[in-house]
Amino acid sequence: MAEADRTGADLLVDRLRAWRVPRVFGYPGEAIAPVVRALGAAGGDPEFVPARHEATAAFMATGHAKFTGGIGVCLATHGPGALHLLNGLYDAKLDSKPVVAIVGEDVGGPLGGAHEEIGLSRLFGDVCNQFVRHVRSGAQLPALLDQAFRTAAATRSPTCVVLPRAVQQARVPDLQPHAAGVQTATPGEPLARVLPHDADLDAAASLLTVGHRVAILVGQGARGADDEIVALADRLGAGVATSLLGKPVLDERLPFHTGVLGEVGTPAAAQLMGGADTLLLVGTNDPWTDYFPVPGQTRTVQIDIDGRRIGNRYPVDVPLVGDAADTLRALLARVPDLPNRQWRATVEGSVDRWRQDAAIRAAAPAEPVNPQLVLRELSARLPQAGAVAVDVGSVIYWYARHLELPPGVNAQLCGTLGSMGCALSYAVAAKLARPDEPVVALLGDGAMQLNGLAELITVAHRWRDWTDPRLVVLVLNNRDQSGIGDGRMPAGVVPDRRDVPYAGWARLLGLHGVRVDRPDLVGAAWDEALAADRPCVFEAVVDPAVPLRPPEPALADLRWVAAAGDAARRVRDRVLATADEVEDLA
């Protein structure tokens, strides 16, 4: 295309290509139509992925950022379309993921009451508080878009560019970099490597070394630092727990891995926190602080790339601002190999007891199927590569406790915002990013009704382009719309348990569908779903009365076990000393 023929929309597409954006998720509308047309003419570079709703488009963009580590991009028209982006953008903000929202604007009359007019700067001013800008001319577009991308990457947060329709349609002359009002623009500036000061690393190493009962809490910010975490845990004899978002970071088969901490987590993780006298937080901003040790119980070190988060959830003695893997390597060079084997044995005993209890819970009879059994049967069959997308509701409890993720399998969910209806959008983003790997989405029937039924149409339209067609959508159908997930209803609320043929809807769309209402068929159903030659909806009819049973927050802790072990060791030492004295006298 000749320079003189370029429009603002064409310039936007060129800039997205310069940032190597593979796809843009959105929903068409009049105020953003020129951009959608320009994307359609781009030959798939970047690709436009139309969602069924702006909310799911924003979730797709956030899912792209979560699964790929890149910057997600979504677009919408003004007015109600812009409003619908907020949920997914708040997900990105609260879970610290970079997303750029491009919003069209088309107000022909005077501002202040035009049809579908919304004050976009104020609307996005909180969720995109790091960067919201209106483009006033085509000449401003490259620099403003570059700033949006750089800010999103640097702050790990969503940003917004408002693009009037008139600018999208206007011809853009050849830009002169030093002309008045034109800023020079450079895409793709790398982020810096961040390491703490040596004095802080020395202080952290000293604190960890003198600890008797060390616990390590791992969050999503520790991704890529699994080897360093395991090495440090072995060196200290520490036990490890993860936040919900940090569940995929470590191999969950490790004997000292206590599982997820928090209301959805395991008793072993709560007990670890209750028994610890030293705590290392790595890349976590876990909001379930009532499961942390009682303030004052532990000496604490926290590692985070964002200094604003240090001490945000729990009092910290030594803050370390830096990249997780590099900071842990620096700590390993300073921490001697002095493991507390008794504490490690105590932690491993707690893990063994929890694993036995988890098996008993999953095998418990239910009417008709125990949802814990469904996730446990998947755990034995989960492919060794690919992705898992998890929705909000009781399914999070069963995922956190019963699904053992193989190393290398990426799992994501709306962890901090906790918004229903994200998982299928995440799964689509994960599948488009890696069409040669299987993806499993875990949903409840409420989330599936919220927007999953609609986005299954997106799956039906696109799956034939995937090298590996496997996208399995598990729907735990408990007919419970209470929002609580264990059959309890708020006072005065009438249950609404209208059933939907989820597997039948999939078959109607040309996909595979499996429905199970007998526990003895669950394993075979997973085998069928994972072997299907197309995406599959696995509908499991489960018992809504299975209790969630959140663990007691650090009440049934390990301190008494550790104390008893210390006392036993002292008694043993005294007995051995007495025996030596008797032998000397003899």
MARFIGU-842160 format. One line per field, with one value per residue (C-alpha): x, y, z; residue in one letter. Coordinates in steps of 0.5 Angstrom, whole numbers. Each point is the difference from the previous one (the first is absolute). Layout:
xx <- [X|...]
yy <- [Y|...]
zz <- [Z|...]
resn <- [a|...]
***
This chain:
xx <- [0|3|1|-5|-5|1|-6|1|-3|6|5|-3|1|7|2|-4|5|6|-2|0|-8|-2|-8|-5|-6|-6|-7|-2|-4|-1|5|6|-2|6|5|-4|0|7|2|-5|5|6|1|0|6|-3|-6|-7|-4|-7|-3|-7|0|5|0|3|5|3|0|4|5|1|1|5|4|0|1|5|4|-1|-5|-7|-4|-8|-4|-7|-5|-2|-6|-2|5|5|-3|0|8|0|0|5|5|-1|2|6|1|-1|4|6|-1|2|-6|-1|-7|-2|-7|-3|-4|-5|-4|-2|-4|2|3|-5|-6|2|-3|4|5|4|6|5|6|-4|-3|7|4|0|1|5|3|7|-2|-6|0|-4|3|-1|3|3|7|-1|-2|7|3|-6|-1|7|0|-6|3|7|-5|-4|7|4|-6|-3|-7|-5|0|-5|0|-6|0|-6|-3|2|8|-1|-3|4|6|7|6|7|2|5|4|1|-6|-4|-4|3|4|5|-2|4|-4|3|4|3|-1|6|3|-2|4|0|6|6|-2|-7|2|5|-6|-5|5|2|-7|-2|6|-2|-7|-2|-7|1|-6|0|-6|0|-4|-1|6|4|-1|7|3|-2|7|2|-6|1|8|-1|-6|5|6|-5|-4|-6|-7|-3|-8|-2|-5|-6|3|7|-3|4|6|3|-1|-5|2|6|-1|1|-5|-6|-4|-4|-1|-7|-7|0|6|3|0|8|1|-4|4|7|-2|-2|7|5|4|3|-3|2|-5|2|-4|-7|-5|-5|-6|-2|4|-4|4|7|4|-3|4|6|1|5|6|-2|4|-4|2|-4|2|-5|2|-7|-2|5|-3|-7|-3|5|5|7|7|4|-3|4|-3|3|-2|-1|4|7|-2|-1|7|3|-3|3|7|-1|-4|4|-3|-3|-6|-5|-2|-4|-5|1|-3|-5|-3|1|-4|-6|0|0|-6|-4|1|-3|-6|-1|0|-5|-4|0|-3|-5|-7|-4|-7|1|8|5|3|7|0|-1|6|4|-1|2|7|2|-2|3|4|7|0|-5|-4|-6|-5|-4|-6|-3|-5|1|4|6|0|0|6|4|0|-1|3|7|4|5|7|-1|-8|-2|-6|-4|-6|-3|4|-1|-6|-4|-5|-4|0|7|3|-3|3|7|-1|-1|6|4|-2|2|6|2|-4|4|-1|-6|-4|-5|-5|-3|-7|-6|-7|-1|6|-2|-7|3|4|3|-6|1|8|-1|-2|7|3|-4|2|7|2|1|6|4|5|-2|-8|0|-4|-4|-5|-2|-6|-2|-7|-3|-6|2|-1|1|7|2|2|-2|-7|-2|-4|-1|-6|-6|3|-4|5|0|3|-3|5|3|2|7|3|-6|2|7|-3|-5|6|4|4|1|-4|0|-5|2|-5|3|7|2|0|4|7|-2|-4|7|3|-5|0|8|0|-5|1|-3|-1|-5|-4|0|-6|0|-6|2|-2|-1|0|7|3|6|3|5|6|1|4|6|-3|1|7|7|3|-2|3|7|0|-1|5|5|-2|1|7|2|-2|4|6|0|-1|6|4|-2|2|7|1|-2|5|5|-1|0]
yy <- [0|7|5|5|-6|-2|2|0|-7|-2|3|-3|-7|1|2|-6|-4|4|-3|-7|0|-7|1|5|-2|4|2|4|6|7|4|-5|-3|3|-3|-7|1|2|-7|-4|3|-2|-7|-3|4|2|-4|2|-4|1|-2|0|5|6|-3|-7|4|4|-7|-3|6|-1|-8|1|4|-5|-6|3|5|5|6|-1|5|1|5|2|6|5|1|-7|-4|4|-1|-8|0|2|-7|-3|6|0|-7|2|6|-5|-6|5|-2|5|2|5|2|4|4|3|7|3|6|4|5|4|-3|-2|-4|-3|-7|-5|5|-1|3|-5|4|-1|-7|-3|5|-5|-7|3|5|0|2|3|4|3|0|7|-1|-5|3|-2|-7|-3|3|-1|-7|-2|4|-4|-7|2|2|-6|-4|4|0|-7|4|2|6|3|4|4|1|4|-3|7|-2|-7|2|6|0|0|4|-2|1|5|-2|7|3|4|-4|-7|-4|-5|-7|-7|-7|-5|3|-6|0|1|-6|2|-3|2|3|-4|2|-2|-7|-1|2|-4|-6|1|0|-6|-4|1|-3|-6|-1|3|1|2|3|0|5|1|5|-6|-3|-3|0|-7|-3|5|0|-8|1|5|-4|-6|4|3|-7|5|-2|4|2|4|5|-2|4|-3|-7|-2|3|-6|-8|-2|-7|3|-3|6|4|1|3|6|5|3|-1|-5|-3|-6|-1|-2|7|4|-5|2|8|-2|-3|4|5|2|2|2|3|-1|4|0|5|-6|4|-6|3|-3|-6|3|-1|4|7|0|-8|0|4|1|1|3|0|3|4|6|3|3|-7|-1|-1|1|-6|-2|4|-1|0|0|2|-2|4|-4|-6|-6|-5|5|2|-7|-2|5|-2|-7|2|3|-6|-6|-7|-1|-3|-1|-7|-1|6|-3|-7|3|4|-6|-4|6|-1|-7|0|5|-4|-6|5|2|-7|-1|6|-1|-7|2|-2|6|0|-1|2|3|6|-2|-6|3|4|-5|-5|6|1|-8|2|7|1|1|7|5|5|0|5|1|4|2|-4|-6|-3|4|-4|-6|2|3|-7|-5|2|-2|4|-3|4|4|1|7|1|7|3|7|-1|7|3|-7|2|-6|-1|0|-7|-1|6|-1|-7|3|5|-6|-4|5|2|-8|-4|-6|-1|-2|4|-2|6|-2|4|-1|0|8|2|-4|3|7|0|-7|-2|6|0|-8|3|3|-7|-3|5|0|-7|-3|5|-4|-5|-3|0|-1|5|-4|5|-4|3|-2|0|0|4|5|8|2|2|-3|-7|-5|0|5|6|7|1|2|-2|-5|-6|1|-7|0|-5|1|-5|2|-6|0|8|-2|-6|5|5|-6|-1|-7|0|-5|0|-4|-2|-6|0|-6|3|6|-3|-2|6|4|-5|1|8|0|-5|4|2|7|5|-4|2|-4|1|-4|0|1|1|7|-2|-2|4|5|-1|6|-2|4|6|-3|-2|-8|2|-3|3|-5|-5|4|1|-7|-2|5|-3|-7|2|3|-6|-4|4|0|-8|-1|5|-4|-7|3|2|-7|-3|5|-2|-8]
zz <- [0|-2|6|-3|0|8|5|7|1|-5|4|6|-3|-2|7|3|-5|2|7|-3|3|-3|1|3|3|0|-2|-6|0|-4|4|-1|-7|-4|5|-1|-8|0|4|-4|-6|4|-2|7|2|5|0|2|5|0|7|2|5|2|7|-3|-5|6|4|-7|0|8|-2|-5|4|6|-4|-5|4|-5|-1|-1|-5|0|-3|0|-2|4|5|3|-4|4|6|-1|0|7|3|-4|1|7|0|-3|5|6|-3|-2|-8|-6|-4|-5|-1|-7|1|-6|1|-5|3|-5|4|6|6|5|-1|-7|-2|3|3|6|3|-2|4|7|-2|-1|5|5|-3|-5|5|-3|-7|-3|-6|-6|-6|-4|-6|-4|1|7|-1|0|6|4|-2|2|7|1|-1|4|6|0|-1|6|5|-2|-1|-5|-4|-4|-7|-2|-8|-3|-6|-4|2|-2|-7|-1|-5|3|-4|1|7|1|7|2|-2|5|4|-2|4|-2|2|1|1|4|6|4|8|4|5|7|6|7|4|2|7|0|-3|6|5|-3|0|7|2|-4|2|8|-1|3|-4|-7|-4|-7|-4|-7|-5|-7|0|1|-7|-3|7|2|0|5|4|1|1|6|3|0|3|6|0|-1|-2|-6|-1|-6|-1|-5|-5|1|0|-7|2|4|-1|4|1|5|7|3|-4|4|-5|-1|6|1|1|-6|2|4|7|-1|-2|6|4|-3|1|8|1|-3|4|-7|-6|-7|-5|-7|-6|4|2|2|3|5|6|5|-2|1|7|6|-1|4|0|-6|-2|-7|-7|-6|-7|-6|-6|2|6|2|2|5|7|-4|3|6|4|-3|4|-7|-6|-7|-6|-6|-5|3|-3|0|7|3|-4|4|6|-1|0|7|3|3|-1|7|-1|6|-1|6|-3|-7|3|3|-6|-4|5|0|-8|0|5|-5|-6|3|3|-7|-3|5|-2|-7|1|5|-3|-3|-4|-6|0|4|-3|4|-4|-7|1|3|-6|-4|4|-2|-7|-1|-6|1|-4|-1|4|5|1|6|2|6|5|4|-6|3|6|-4|-4|5|4|-5|-6|0|-6|-3|-1|-6|0|0|4|1|3|2|7|3|-3|1|-6|-3|-8|-1|-1|-7|-3|3|-3|-7|1|2|-5|-6|3|0|-5|1|7|4|4|6|3|6|2|4|-3|2|-4|-6|0|1|-6|-2|-4|-5|0|-2|-7|0|1|-5|-5|1|2|-7|-1|6|0|6|0|8|4|5|4|7|2|8|-1|7|-2|6|-2|8|-2|6|-3|6|-1|5|-1|3|4|-4|-7|-4|-3|-8|-3|-7|-3|-7|-5|0|-4|-4|-2|-2|-5|-3|-1|-4|6|5|6|6|6|6|6|3|4|-4|-6|1|-2|-6|-2|1|-4|-6|1|0|-7|-4|-6|1|6|5|6|6|4|7|4|7|7|2|7|1|5|-2|7|0|5|6|0|3|6|0|-1|0|6|5|-5|0|7|2|-5|3|7|-2|-3|6|4|-5|1|8|-1|-4|4|6|-3|-2|7|3|-5|2|7|-2]
resn <- [m|a|e|a|d|r|t|g|a|d|l|l|v|d|r|l|r|a|w|r|v|p|r|v|f|g|y|p|g|e|a|i|a|p|v|v|r|a|l|g|a|a|g|g|d|p|e|f|v|p|a|r|h|e|a|t|a|a|f|m|a|t|g|h|a|k|f|t|g|g|i|g|v|c|l|a|t|h|g|p|g|a|l|h|l|l|n|g|l|y|d|a|k|l|d|s|k|p|v|v|a|i|v|g|e|d|v|g|g|p|l|g|g|a|h|e|e|i|g|l|s|r|l|f|g|d|v|c|n|q|f|v|r|h|v|r|s|g|a|q|l|p|a|l|l|d|q|a|f|r|t|a|a|a|t|r|s|p|t|c|v|v|l|p|r|a|v|q|q|a|r|v|p|d|l|q|p|h|a|a|g|v|q|t|a|t|p|g|e|p|l|a|r|v|l|p|h|d|a|d|l|d|a|a|a|s|l|l|t|v|g|h|r|v|a|i|l|v|g|q|g|a|r|g|a|d|d|e|i|v|a|l|a|d|r|l|g|a|g|v|a|t|s|l|l|g|k|p|v|l|d|e|r|l|p|f|h|t|g|v|l|g|e|v|g|t|p|a|a|a|q|l|m|g|g|a|d|t|l|l|l|v|g|t|n|d|p|w|t|d|y|f|p|v|p|g|q|t|r|t|v|q|i|d|i|d|g|r|r|i|g|n|r|y|p|v|d|v|p|l|v|g|d|a|a|d|t|l|r|a|l|l|a|r|v|p|d|l|p|n|r|q|w|r|a|t|v|e|g|s|v|d|r|w|r|q|d|a|a|i|r|a|a|a|p|a|e|p|v|n|p|q|l|v|l|r|e|l|s|a|r|l|p|q|a|g|a|v|a|v|d|v|g|s|v|i|y|w|y|a|r|h|l|e|l|p|p|g|v|n|a|q|l|c|g|t|l|g|s|m|g|c|a|l|s|y|a|v|a|a|k|l|a|r|p|d|e|p|v|v|a|l|l|g|d|g|a|m|q|l|n|g|l|a|e|l|i|t|v|a|h|r|w|r|d|w|t|d|p|r|l|v|v|l|v|l|n|n|r|d|q|s|g|i|g|d|g|r|m|p|a|g|v|v|p|d|r|r|d|v|p|y|a|g|w|a|r|l|l|g|l|h|g|v|r|v|d|r|p|d|l|v|g|a|a|w|d|e|a|l|a|a|d|r|p|c|v|f|e|a|v|v|d|p|a|v|p|l|r|p|p|e|p|a|l|a|d|l|r|w|v|a|a|a|g|d|a|a|r|r|v|r|d|r|v|l|a|t|a|d|e|v|e|d|l|a]
***
